[in-house]
Amino acid sequence: MNFIVCNNYEEISKKAAEIIAELVKSKPDCVLGLATGSTPVGTYKELISKNKSGEISFARAVSYNLDEYYPISPDNDQSYRYFMNANLFSHIDIPMENTHLLNGEAEDPDAECRAYDEAIKNAGGIDIQILGIGRNGHIAFNEPDKELIAPTHKTGLTEDTIDANSRFFASADLVPRYALTMGMGSIFAAKKIILLANGASKAQAIGELRSDKITTSNPSTLLKLHPDVTIICDKEAYGE
Ligand code: F6R
């Protein structure tokens, strides 16, 4: 694992966008693994400006997002589909049909999850996976537990995550209790992983990631087993 410790959020966003831009330039038909949440928003803004200035084009790129609430309609302004359209896809030249999110309205969520893993495989696998990290160490919706699930799957949200995500909803009651999420195995199949973290609320999770231990009680620690992971964080998240 390689740590890049930045002075602030802006620096994190610029660094992450540079790495993604290099990939898009060298492989225009790359497969991007994308995340929602507050952390990657700055990176997406940088990518939008690189696209608008003509530095990079997403015209041939394909994307797969990590997760989606369940059940939720894509038109719900709290859905991750809505978030991705608003924060990235509507502002860049990626064809909408090249952008993929798990269907929060799937009648058969298990079949939806299996088909998603299959589609990623058929697309050639994810070239670069962007990750945020929960303050409890969750990755996508792989929450701390005795066991983790490898493939994409339906999962319940923990109270901690419901609480953390309730800031986006009118009340905690409105946060969906389930999600469809790429599993640790699906995430690990990515050729390269970039994890972004800022702020003191992530310091404990990142501290465990910096230690030598691997534990399912902090799913992010499994990233130590992946051959190409870069963590881009600020000093507060790094624990300095
Ligand atoms: C988002 C996701 C989540 C977030 C994590 C951090 O697709 O899978 O795991 O990355 O909850 O969220 P923020 O960035 O809002 O602190």
Residues whose N, C-alpha, C, O or C-beta is under 5 A from the ligand:
A	BS01	F6R	A35 T36 G37 S38 T39 L66 D67 L131 G132 I133 G134 H138 I139 A140 F141
